[in-house]
Amino acid sequence: MIIDCNACELQATTACDECIVPVLLNQMSGPFDLSDDEANALDNLADAGLVTPLRLVPPRRDSATG
């Protein structure tokens, strides 16, 4: 899973306040690759209420363009 806040449809909304990505990025800039195991671990932590869930919403692809 590629995490890129600039490609998230919820960027600059209140959803960003409750997203784990800013914590993960901390001092990093630009997109990063999150493995399936890491994404599953974050989901489990979020389900347990230990971290905020990933709020990334990738842009919708137009069916006519791909």
N, C-alpha and C positions, 0 to 999 in steps of 0.2 A: 504494500500500500504506500503510495507516494503522498506525503503530507505537505501541502502547499497552501498556506493561508491566503495567498493572492489568488488562488483558483477556487476558493470556497465561496459559495453563494451567500453564506451567512456572515461574510467578513464585514466588520464595522457595525454589527448589530449587537443586541444584548446577549445573543448566544455566545459571543466571544468571551464574555465575562464568566461563563460557566464551562469553558472548554479547557481540556487538559493540555492542548497544544502549546499555549504560551508558557506553561510550566516546563514542558519538554524542550522547547526552543531556547528558553532562557537567554543566553547570549548568542545563540546561533542565528544565522540569517539564511533565508532561502529554503527551498523544499528539502525534505529528507525522506529516506525510505524506511518504513516501519515494517518489520517482518511480520508474517502471520502469527507467529508465536508471541511477539511483542504486543500486537493488536489484541490477541486473545487475553493476554495477561492484563492489559488495560481494561478490557471489557469486564473481566472478573473483579478487578479492584473497584471499578465503578459500580458494578452490581452489588458489591458489599458495602458501598457507601464510603470507601476510603479515598477515592479521588473523584473528580468531576468527569463525566463521560466525554468522549471525543464527540465534538459537534460538527465535524467536517461534513459539508454537503458539496460534493463535486458538482461542477456545472452540468446541466442537462445537455445531452447531445441532441442536436436536431436530426431527426431521422432522415431528412433529405440530404444532410451533409456528412453523415457518418456516425 
